[in-house]
Amino acid sequence: MRVLTLPLLAALALAAVPASAQDNTAFAQQRFTRGAGLYEQRSFAPALDEFRASLALYGSPNTRLYVARCLRELGRLDEAVPEFERAMREAGDRAGTDPRYAATRDAAQTEMLAIAERVGRLTLTIPDAPAGVVVRVNDREIPREALGVAFPVMPGALRIVVESVEHETETRTTEVAAGREVTVGV
């Protein structure tokens, strides 16, 4: 049995990193291509699954733009708006070094603005929110980091449930109109 020297082992380890990243990029491209075909067929739910799988392998603003488009086509505008915003930011960041991303940034902005007035915005304030607090708006879990920040919601009646091991479950209701913002304290 041959013993590999440390420099040879290090070289082999470094050589494996780009190959793995390259594999992920290739797999991401395959998932994106499948998603694009499904999107063209107007099969938006399966296309969304493919685009999300592609994003998990390689973070591309172009793929995120298609995630946002699928959500829009599925009527999930409250989820589409932040995806359009993120695609716009990520593409804008990359456009500085790769001008091809400028078109993605511009498309994301145009498409986001076209639907932004069709959603409401909700700001939840929970002073001294305990660790482990779970907040749901119409059964959709809201990340703790979203507390105190306006996030998009579908217009209409909203049921806000706040759960914590240390406190009783609290429920609030409110109404948010399209294009409007509401703040609710719990």
Order of alpha helices (4+ residues) and beta strands (2+ residues): alpha-alpha-alpha-alpha-alpha-beta-beta-beta-beta-beta-beta-beta
